[in-house]
Amino acid sequence: MAIGGLVIGVDPAMETTAVESLRQVSGLSLGVRRGGRWSAVLETTNAAQWRQAEDTLLAIPGVVDIEVACIHYDEDVA
């Protein structure tokens, strides 16, 4: 299991579209917005799924960057 805190940078010109798409990502919970940056929590079942989720987030139009603020990874938890 991997649970992490993210800061997601969003292009202000595409914020509505980007946020709507982010809300559809499985395992992602959006927090608060500060400027063009959103806090979020991402929960996945393993490290491979975490990497795939990062790629998915970066492919969303309007998402300009992702910072991983913290991550807890435990392979023994299913």
N, C-alpha and C positions, 0 to 999 in steps of 0.2 A: 504494500500500500504506500502511496506517496500523497502527502498533503502539503501544499505550499501556499505561501502568501505571495501575490504578484502585484506589481504596479504596471498597468497597461496604458501606454501612451496612445492617444487618439487624435487624429487630425480634426481640428474644430470644424472644418468645412464639411466633414463627413460623419460627424459625431452621432447623429440620429441613426443613420444606417448601420454604423459600426456597433453601436450599443444594442440595437435590435438583434444583430447577428451574434454578438457576444452572449446575449441572454439565451440563445438557442444551443450553446455549446454544453454538451453533457459533462457534468461534474464541476462546472464553473459557477461560482456565485459571485455576482458583482456587489461591491460595497459602495463607497462614496466617491464622488467626483471632486477633484481639486484642480481647477484649471482644466487642462486637456488630459488629465491623468486620472485613472480609475483604480481603486483598490479592488482586489479580487482574491478569492480562495479557489484553488483547483485541487480536486481530489480524484486520483486515479488508482487502479488496482496494482500497477507495477511501473517500473522505470521506463519500459518501452512505450507504454501507453502515455506516460508523462511527456516523453519526447514527441510523440505523435500529436498530442494536444497542443504543445508549443507551436509546432508547424502549422496546425489548423488555425490557431489564433493569429499567427503572423500572416496567414493567407487571407484574412478577412479584410476587405477594402476599408480603409480608414484607420486600421491599426498600424501605428508607425513603429512601435517598439514594445518590448516586454522586459521588465526587470523582475528577477526572482528575489524577493526580499528574504524569504526563509523557506526551507523545505524539511519535512520529516519523512524519511524513507524507512520502511520496515518490511523486508521481504517475507518475514514469517507470518504476517497478517494477510489473510485472504479476503 
